[in-house]
Amino acid sequence: RVNHRAHIAFSIDQSGSVSDELLAVVFEWLSGFAKFASFTVIPFDHRVFEKKVYEWKKGEKRRSERVLCGGTDFDAPTDYVNKGRFDGHIIVTDMMASKPKRSNCQRMWITDKNGLAWKKAAGNETIMVLDK
């Protein structure tokens, strides 16, 4: 009998266009998610900040932290996740960049209501909208 836990990546867009308010809402939501599971947090803008990638362990509490502020490129976190052994990839963003390359695992998007104006980046992938 095998006990498999999904290895999920949360890529958090920390580009200059992402508001501190959206980041705070996202970290609050992730705190709730951490009550049930561990997951990997990947901060990015036009690149992944590998020194700040971490595993958010089940039951941990963490504060919102901005570590980048450049432009946005969704290929950066997609490449990072494609090189790893992830079962799912969730990109948290304001959606203000072009559509990324293909993901090797299922990918979905989390944004706020303002991000829906840029939903072309997600193509036909699932988008979840956070209420502030």
Disulfide bonds with the S-S distance in Angstrom:
none
